[in-house]
Amino acid sequence: MTIDNATVTKIANLARIRVEEGEKAKYAAQIGGIMQWIEQLNAVNTDGVEPLASVMDITLPLRRDVVTDGDKQPEILANAPEATSGFFAVPKIVE
């Protein structure tokens, strides 16, 4: 597939980028190279090849899906530099 300057102009317009006239030939050659590479990939016979989600055939361990109330407020506030009435105390920024 050959890409011409008009196609580069259209792509640039769709992408909302400005391309100078002198750069259009360079971009046309680069996009044409990408399209040739894609055509090479499409020529590969992939019949009978299973889709691959991961190179390792493993399943991730899952945790039990149970509802809890958390009840971690004391542990969380123990890390805070300052806490008041069960909340983080922060400096006032709006007067």
N, C-alpha and C positions, 0 to 999 in steps of 0.2 A: 504494500500500500504506500503510495507516495503522498506526501504532505506538501501542499503549496503554501505560498504566503497568505492567500485568502483564508485558508483553514487555520493558520496560526493567528490571524487577525480575529477570526470568529472565536477561537478558544480563549484568546486573551480577553475578548469582550465578555464572554461568559464568566471568566474567572475574575473579572473586574480589575485587570492589571494593565498597565501601559507598557507596550512593547515598541521600541523605536524601529523605524524602517530598516536601518542597517542590521538589526539583530534578528529580523524575521527569517532570513535564510538560514542562520545558525540554528534557530529553534526548530525550523522545519526539518533540518537534517537530523537533529536529536530526536524529535518526535517520530520521524520515520524509522530511525534505528530501534526505538522502543517498540513500534508496531511490528517490525520484522521479528524481533525477539518473541513477541506475543504469538505471531504466526508460527514460529518454530515450536513453541510450547503446545499450541493447538494441534500440531502435526503428530505429537507423541500419542501412541496407542495406549489408552488407559482402560480398555475393556477388561472387566474382571478384577480391577483393582478396588479394594475396599476403601472407603473414605477413612482418613486417618486423623484422629483428634490429638493423639500424642504418640511420640516415638516409643514410649514405655507402656507396656500393657499392664497397667496397675490401676486400681481404683483408690480414690482418696478415702481415708477414714472419715466417717461422719459422726457428729455428736448427736445425742438424743435430743429430740425436739420437744422440750418440756418448758412450760411456762413457770417462771420464778419471779419473785418480787425484787430480786437483786439483793436487797438488804446489805449493801456495802457502803452505806453512807459514813459510818465511823472510820472505815479503812481508807476511804477516799479523802476525807477531811484530815486524816492524820498526816497526809503529805502536804497539806496547804500551809503556807507560812502564817496565815491568820484566818480564823474561822469565828463566826458569830452566830449563835442560835441555830446551828446546823447548816449554815450557808457559808460560802466563800466570802471573805471580806476583801473588797477591792477598793482602790483609791477612787474618790469622786472625780469624774472628768467633766461633768456638766454642772454648771452652777445656776 
